[in-house]
């Protein structure tokens, strides 16, 4: 009886059955308190919720060319859907991309595209992901719930007078030939923030929405506004490496920054279009008191450190999983120990897939109301997926999504891990791209396995690694670990020996190749302090910035020989 009552309550509050609206449309009409209550009700019934979400997605696409071709109107169950629709990738979207960009309606979903999201291009080839009206609503709802929960976890941010620095990409890059907006995922997230949060932003809206700004101008202006605000309470961004680099730039540009704050201006060396410069300058006022305060801090400490310049700084929201975990560990060393880290949330241009709700935890609850999820167990020899209510704690899966925006059984080629459950709700964390592995003969090393090996040796040797990459030198038949450690006197030879022993002990395929001399002993190249940050600067693609840049863990080329600090090889 209680379970039936709960199901009826979920249907009424969230699934749109009472008035014919779609699930996203129903949720969007809810005030914040009701939305959060509904979210947690949804999370506790994953099987029923996912069944209803799938039917709603199919209904919102049944009159499209794709929906008619596959008979969406007649599909009644998840099993029927999985039998009728094959697992897919971006290929089928490409075949109709020209029609979508022109604004043609009823192609992948009912109606025309509302917008496109440009991928960050981590594979080197940026893609355009179409977005339906309902798809936009879902992304906005996930961002809204994330922001509400963030404020619940860090209520001090909302205290009067406190400000937040949001580092995002432009919400709109341009338009297609059909006049449809093209934006970025993080830019859309910033735009979808609740009004209460937008009022707390330290950057003016003109700067947050500005297009065609160089990275140098954007970075300088971001630092200039943040530094002028003494009551900065936290930072919100996807890639915390960007904030880390901004802090370093701040200390190299002190003279110009303090002069601008003192005079209430923007340095003439910064290239801006005159209209934007005029708008920004019109709202600036001289602040000689703040400039003098910062100047005294710099003279006393020889640096502008976070604790001194922003004494109320308490919160960071950013990516905390996968390779970002090491960047978080790095920046924590430069922040007060009282600062709380909150996961930004796992997502991509294709969607926003989880909602974090626990401090210092990179995992989050599945956004069950927004997508139909399937999970392909890593190592599976067939394409048989499991559903959200069938997940097992600690297991690794490839994520398959069906969205309101025309992605049907779309393989994200991401590996996620189920970190646990909140009642019945799965908590997932992004681990790596499925393509991130090294393979030689029968040896296949996934990124998360390499992470575990490095962490184990780091713990054994009590030596932290700031950043690493790995390459397979097929000619020399050896694995090469490229490490940037924290310590200047890092014991490269001992660390190399520890890695070699760990792999031989814990990986039977590696031991077999070593014993048969098909693979030589691994090598370690030690890189100097600053190597990772220099890669970010060099890896930025045209029109992108650090916030949109992901560094490769598996590489094909050695670092420049002159940039190496030490090369540890067996017997040398």
C-alpha positions in Angstrom: 0.0 0.0 0.0 2.8 2.4 1.0 4.7 1.6 -2.2 1.6 2.2 -4.4 1.0 5.5 -2.7 4.6 6.5 -3.3 4.3 5.6 -7.0 1.2 7.7 -7.4 2.9 10.6 -5.7 5.8 10.3 -8.1 3.5 10.1 -11.1 1.6 13.2 -10.0 4.6 15.3 -9.1 7.1 14.4 -11.8 5.9 12.3 -14.7 3.4 14.7 -16.3 0.6 12.1 -16.5 -1.9 14.5 -14.9 -1.9 17.1 -17.7 -0.2 15.6 -20.7 3.0 17.6 -20.3 6.4 16.0 -20.8 8.5 15.1 -17.7 10.9 18.0 -18.3 8.0 20.5 -18.8 6.4 19.3 -15.6 9.5 19.5 -13.5 10.4 23.0 -14.9 7.2 24.4 -13.4 8.0 23.4 -9.9 9.3 25.7 -7.2 12.7 24.8 -5.9 11.5 23.1 -2.7 9.0 20.9 -4.5 11.6 20.1 -7.2 14.1 18.8 -4.7 11.5 16.7 -2.9 10.4 15.2 -6.3 14.0 14.6 -7.2 14.6 12.4 -4.1 11.3 10.6 -4.6 12.4 9.8 -8.2 15.8 8.5 -7.1 14.3 6.0 -4.7 12.3 4.2 -7.5 14.8 3.8 -10.3 13.1 0.9 -12.1 9.7 2.6 -12.3 11.1 6.0 -13.1 13.3 4.8 -15.9 10.4 2.9 -17.4 8.4 6.1 -17.5 11.2 8.3 -18.7 11.9 5.9 -21.7 8.2 6.1 -22.7 8.2 9.9 -22.4 11.3 10.2 -24.6 9.9 7.8 -27.2 6.6 9.8 -27.2 8.5 13.0 -27.8 10.1 11.5 -30.9 7.4 9.2 -32.3 6.5 11.6 -35.0 10.1 12.2 -36.2 11.6 10.5 -39.2 13.8 8.4 -36.9 10.9 7.6 -34.5 8.6 6.5 -37.4 11.4 4.3 -39.0 11.9 2.4 -35.7 8.3 2.4 -34.6 8.7 4.3 -31.4 4.9 4.5 -30.9 4.6 0.8 -30.6 7.5 0.1 -28.2 6.1 -0.7 -24.8 9.0 -2.0 -22.7 12.7 -1.5 -22.2 13.4 -5.0 -23.5 11.5 -4.2 -26.8 13.4 -1.0 -27.1 16.8 -2.7 -26.6 15.9 -5.4 -29.2 14.7 -2.9 -31.8 17.3 -0.2 -31.5 21.0 -1.0 -31.8 23.7 0.6 -29.7 24.9 3.6 -31.6 27.6 6.4 -31.9 27.8 9.8 -33.5 27.7 8.4 -37.0 24.0 8.4 -37.3 23.8 12.0 -36.1 26.3 13.1 -38.8 24.0 11.7 -41.5 21.3 14.2 -40.7 23.4 17.0 -39.3 23.0 19.3 -42.3 19.3 19.1 -42.1 19.4 19.7 -38.3 21.7 22.8 -38.7 19.3 24.2 -41.4 16.5 24.0 -38.8 14.5 21.2 -40.4 11.9 19.7 -38.0 11.0 16.2 -37.0 14.3 14.5 -37.9 15.6 12.9 -34.7 12.8 14.2 -32.4 9.5 16.0 -32.7 10.0 19.6 -33.7 13.1 21.5 -34.8 16.4 21.7 -32.9 16.4 24.4 -30.2 20.2 24.7 -30.2 23.5 22.8 -30.6 26.3 22.1 -28.1 29.8 22.1 -29.4 32.0 19.3 -27.9 35.3 20.3 -26.2 37.0 18.2 -28.9 39.0 15.9 -26.6 39.4 13.5 -29.6 40.7 16.4 -31.7 37.5 16.7 -33.8 34.8 18.9 -32.2 31.3 17.7 -32.9 27.9 19.4 -32.8 25.3 17.8 -30.6 21.7 18.7 -31.4 19.4 19.8 -28.5 15.7 19.6 -28.4 13.5 21.9 -26.3 13.0 19.1 -23.8 16.7 18.3 -23.9 17.5 21.9 -23.0 15.0 21.8 -20.2 16.6 18.6 -18.8 20.1 20.1 -18.8 18.8 23.2 -17.2 17.0 21.2 -14.5 20.1 19.2 -13.7 22.1 22.4 -13.4 19.4 23.9 -11.2 19.3 20.9 -8.8 23.0 20.8 -8.7 23.1 24.5 -7.7 20.4 24.1 -5.1 22.2 21.2 -3.5 25.5 23.0 -3.6 23.9 25.9 -1.7 22.5 23.5 0.8 25.9 22.0 1.3 27.6 25.4 1.5 25.0 27.8 2.8 27.7 30.3 3.9 28.0 31.3 0.2 24.6 32.9 0.4 25.5 35.2 3.3 25.0 38.9 2.4 27.9 40.5 0.6 29.7 37.3 -0.4 30.5 36.6 -4.0 31.4 33.6 -6.2 33.7 33.3 -9.2 32.2 31.2 -12.0 34.7 30.3 -14.7 32.7 29.2 -17.7 32.9 29.1 -21.5 30.7 31.3 -23.7 27.0 30.2 -23.6 26.8 30.9 -27.3 29.6 30.7 -29.9 27.5 31.6 -32.9 24.7 30.2 -35.0 24.2 27.6 -37.7 23.2 28.5 -41.3 19.6 28.0 -40.1 20.0 30.6 -37.3 20.2 28.0 -34.5 22.5 28.9 -31.5 25.7 26.9 -30.9 27.0 26.9 -27.3 29.1 25.1 -24.8 28.0 22.7 -22.1 29.6 24.7 -19.3 28.4 28.0 -20.7 24.8 26.6 -20.7 25.3 25.5 -17.1 26.3 29.0 -16.1 23.3 30.4 -17.9 21.0 27.9 -16.2 22.1 28.9 -12.6 19.2 30.0 -10.3 18.8 33.8 -10.1 19.9 33.8 -6.5 23.2 32.3 -7.6 23.6 34.6 -10.6 23.3 37.6 -8.2 26.3 36.3 -6.3 28.6 36.3 -9.4 31.8 38.4 -9.1 32.1 38.7 -12.9 29.7 41.1 -14.7 27.2 39.5 -17.0 28.7 41.4 -20.0 31.9 39.5 -19.5 30.3 36.2 -18.8 28.4 36.4 -22.1 31.1 38.0 -24.2 32.2 36.3 -27.4 35.4 36.4 -29.4 37.6 37.3 -26.4 41.2 36.0 -26.4 42.3 33.6 -23.6 44.7 36.3 -22.4 42.0 38.9 -22.2 39.5 36.6 -20.5 42.1 35.4 -18.0 43.2 38.9 -17.1 39.7 40.2 -16.7 38.7 37.2 -14.6 41.6 37.8 -12.2 41.1 41.5 -12.2 37.4 41.3 -11.0 38.1 38.4 -8.6 41.1 40.2 -7.0 39.1 43.4 -6.5 36.5 41.5 -4.4 37.6 40.9 -0.9 34.5 38.9 0.1 35.0 36.1 -2.5 33.6 33.0 -0.9 34.3 30.4 -3.6 34.9 29.3 -7.2 32.7 27.3 -9.5 34.2 25.8 -12.6 34.5 22.5 -14.5 38.3 22.2 -14.7 40.0 23.5 -11.5 43.3 23.5 -13.5 42.1 26.8 -15.0 41.7 28.4 -11.5 45.1 27.0 -10.5 46.7 28.7 -13.6 44.8 32.0 -12.9 46.3 32.0 -9.4 49.8 31.7 -10.9 49.1 34.4 -13.5 47.9 36.7 -10.8 51.3 36.7 -9.2 53.0 37.6 -12.5 50.7 40.4 -13.3 50.5 42.0 -9.9 51.6 45.5 -10.9 49.1 45.9 -13.7 46.2 44.4 -11.7 46.7 46.6 -8.7 47.0 49.7 -10.9 43.7 48.8 -12.5 42.0 48.2 -9.2 43.3 51.4 -7.8 42.2 53.5 -10.8 39.0 51.6 -11.6 40.0 50.8 -15.1 41.1 48.0 -17.5 44.6 48.1 -18.7 45.0 49.4 -22.2 47.3 46.5 -23.1 44.3 44.1 -22.9 42.7 43.8 -26.3 38.9 44.3 -26.2 36.4 45.6 -28.6 35.6 49.2 -27.7 31.9 48.5 -27.0 32.7 45.9 -24.4 35.5 48.0 -22.9 33.1 50.9 -22.6 30.4 48.8 -20.9 32.9 47.3 -18.4 34.6 50.6 -17.6 31.3 52.3 -17.0 30.6 50.1 -14.0 34.1 50.2 -12.5 35.0 52.5 -9.7 38.4 53.4 -8.2 39.3 51.3 -5.2 42.6 52.6 -3.8 41.9 51.0 -0.4 41.7 47.5 -1.8 44.8 48.1 -4.0 46.8 49.2 -1.0 45.6 46.2 1.0 46.7 43.8 -1.7 50.0 45.6 -2.2 50.8 45.2 1.5 50.0 41.5 1.4 52.3 41.0 -1.6 55.1 42.9 0.0 54.8 41.0 3.3 54.3 37.5 1.8 56.1 37.9 -1.5 52.9 36.4 -3.1 49.2 36.9 -3.3 47.9 33.8 -1.5 44.2 32.8 -1.3 44.0 32.8 2.5 45.3 36.4 2.7 43.5 38.0 -0.3 40.2 36.2 0.2 39.8 35.5 4.0 36.2 34.3 3.5 37.1 31.7 0.7 35.4 28.4 1.8 34.1 26.5 -1.3 35.3 25.0 -4.6 33.0 23.2 -7.0 34.8 21.5 -9.8 35.5 18.1 -11.4 37.0 15.8 -8.8 37.1 12.5 -10.6 39.5 10.8 -13.0 42.6 12.8 -13.9 41.1 15.9 -12.2 41.5 14.2 -8.8 45.3 14.9 -8.9 44.7 18.6 -9.9 42.3 18.9 -6.9 44.9 17.4 -4.6 47.5 19.8 -6.0 45.4 23.0 -5.5 44.3 21.9 -2.0 47.9 22.5 -0.9 47.5 26.2 -1.8 44.1 26.7 -0.1 43.1 26.9 3.6 42.3 23.4 5.0 38.8 24.6 5.8 37.8 24.9 2.1 35.1 22.4 1.1 35.3 20.7 -2.3 32.1 19.8 -4.0 31.9 17.8 -7.2 30.8 19.8 -10.3 29.0 16.8 -11.7 29.6 14.3 -14.5 28.4 15.2 -17.9 29.4 16.1 -21.4 28.0 17.9 -24.4 25.6 15.0 -24.8 24.1 15.4 -21.4 24.4 16.0 -17.6 24.3 12.5 -16.0 24.7 12.7 -12.3 23.9 15.1 -9.4 26.5 15.3 -6.5 25.1 15.7 -3.0 28.0 14.9 -0.7 31.0 17.1 0.1 34.5 15.9 -0.9 32.9 13.0 -2.9 33.4 12.8 -6.7 30.3 10.5 -7.2 26.7 11.6 -7.7 23.2 10.3 -8.0 22.1 9.3 -11.5 19.8 11.9 -13.1 17.1 9.3 -13.5 14.5 11.8 -14.5 16.4 13.1 -17.6 17.7 10.1 -19.5 17.2 6.4 -20.0 20.4 4.8 -18.9 21.9 1.5 -19.9 25.2 0.1 -18.7 27.6 -2.3 -20.5 29.8 -4.2 -18.1 33.5 -3.6 -18.8 35.0 -6.8 -20.3 31.6 -8.0 -21.5 31.9 -10.2 -24.6 28.5 -9.2 -25.9 26.4 -6.0 -26.0 23.9 -7.1 -23.3 23.3 -4.1 -21.1 22.0 -3.8 -17.6 19.6 -1.1 -16.3 19.9 1.3 -13.5 18.1 -0.9 -10.9 20.4 -3.8 -11.8 23.8 -2.1 -11.1 26.3 -3.6 -8.7 28.4 -1.6 -6.2 32.1 -1.4 -7.2 31.6 -2.6 -10.8 32.8 -0.7 -13.9 30.5 -0.1 -16.9 30.4 1.7 -20.2 27.6 4.3 -20.2 24.8 4.1 -22.8 22.3 6.9 -22.9 19.0 7.7 -24.6 18.0 11.4 -24.4 15.2 13.8 -25.3 17.6 15.3 -27.9 17.8 12.4 -30.3 20.5 10.2 -28.9 19.2 6.6 -28.9 21.2 3.9 -27.1 24.2 6.2 -27.7 27.5 4.8 -26.4 29.2 7.7 -24.5 32.4 5.5 -24.6 32.9 6.5 -21.0 33.7 4.2 -18.1 31.9 4.8 -14.9 32.0 3.0 -11.5 29.2 2.5 -9.2 30.5 3.9 -5.9 27.4 2.9 -3.8 23.7 3.5 -3.3 21.6 6.1 -1.6 18.7 3.8 -0.6 17.9 2.4 -4.1 19.5 5.2 -6.0 22.8 4.4 -7.7 25.8 6.8 -7.2 28.2 6.8 -10.1 31.5 8.4 -10.8 33.3 9.0 -14.1 36.5 7.0 -14.4 37.9 7.4 -17.9 37.1 7.2 -21.6 36.7 3.6 -22.8 39.4 4.3 -25.4 42.0 5.1 -22.8 44.0 1.9 -22.5 47.3 0.4 -23.6 47.4 -2.9 -25.4 50.2 -5.1 -26.4 49.6 -8.8 -27.2 47.4 -10.1 -24.4 48.2 -7.2 -22.1 45.5 -4.6 -21.8 46.0 -1.8 -19.2 43.0 0.4 -18.5 43.5 3.9 -17.1 41.9 3.1 -13.8 44.3 0.1 -13.4 47.3 2.3 -14.1 46.0 4.8 -11.5 45.8 2.0 -8.9 49.4 0.9 -9.6 50.7 4.4 -9.3 48.8 5.1 -6.2 50.0 1.9 -4.6 53.6 2.7 -5.2 53.1 6.4 -4.2 51.7 5.2 -0.8 54.6 2.7 -0.4 57.3 5.2 -1.2 55.4 8.1 0.5 55.9 10.1 -2.7 53.0 12.1 -4.3 52.6 12.3 -8.0 51.2 15.6 -9.3 50.6 14.4 -12.8 51.4 11.4 -15.1 51.3 10.2 -18.6 52.2 6.9 -20.1 53.4 5.7 -23.5 54.1 2.3 -25.1 57.4 2.4 -27.0 56.8 -0.5 -29.4 60.3 -0.3 -31.0 62.0 -0.5 -27.6 59.3 -2.9 -26.2 58.8 -1.0 -23.0 56.2 1.0 -21.0 57.4 4.5 -20.2 55.8 6.4 -17.3 56.2 10.2 -17.5 55.8 11.6 -13.9 55.7 15.1 -12.5 56.2 14.6 -8.7 55.9 17.1 -5.9 59.3 16.5 -4.4 62.4 18.1 -6.0 64.5 15.2 -4.8 62.1 12.5 -6.1 63.7 9.0 -6.1 63.0 8.1 -9.7 65.0 4.8 -9.6 63.2 3.5 -6.5 59.8 4.5 -7.9 60.6 2.8 -11.1 61.5 -0.4 -9.3 58.3 -0.2 -7.2 56.2 0.1 -10.4 58.0 -2.8 -12.1 57.5 -5.0 -9.0 53.8 -4.0 -8.6 52.9 -4.7 -12.3 54.8 -8.1 -12.3 53.1 -9.1 -9.1 49.5 -8.0 -9.8 49.2 -8.3 -13.6 49.7 -11.8 -14.9 49.7 -10.6 -18.6 52.5 -8.1 -17.8 54.5 -10.8 -15.9 54.1 -13.2 -18.8 55.4 -10.7 -21.4 58.3 -9.8 -19.1 59.3 -13.4 -18.4 59.3 -14.2 -22.1 61.3 -11.0 -22.9 58.5 -9.8 -25.2 58.5 -6.6 -23.0 61.5 -4.9 -21.4 61.5 -3.4 -17.9 59.4 -0.3 -17.7 61.1 3.2 -17.5 60.3 6.4 -15.6 60.9 9.9 -16.9 60.7 12.5 -14.2 59.5 15.9 -15.3 60.1 19.2 -13.5 57.6 21.3 -11.5 55.2 23.0 -13.9 55.2 20.4 -16.6 51.4 19.7 -16.4 50.5 23.4 -16.5 52.7 24.0 -19.5 50.9 21.2 -21.3 47.5 22.9 -20.6 48.9 26.1 -22.2 50.3 24.2 -25.2 47.2 22.0 -25.7 44.6 24.7 -26.0 42.8 24.4 -29.3 41.8 27.5 -31.3 38.7 29.1 -29.8 39.0 27.1 -26.6 40.6 27.7 -23.1 42.0 25.8 -20.2 38.5 25.1 -18.9 37.7 23.2 -22.0 41.1 21.4 -22.3 41.7 17.8 -21.3 45.2 16.4 -21.2 45.8 13.0 -22.6 47.0 10.3 -20.2 48.1 7.9 -22.9 50.5 9.6 -25.3 52.5 8.5 -28.4 55.5 10.8 -28.2 58.3 11.4 -25.6 58.6 14.8 -23.9 61.3 17.1 -25.4 64.6 15.7 -24.1 65.7 19.1 -22.8 62.6 19.4 -20.6 63.3 16.2 -18.7 64.6 16.2 -15.2 65.6 12.6 -14.9 65.3 9.3 -16.8 65.2 6.1 -14.8 66.0 2.9 -16.6 66.8 -0.6 -15.4 70.5 -1.0 -14.7 71.4 2.6 -15.2 
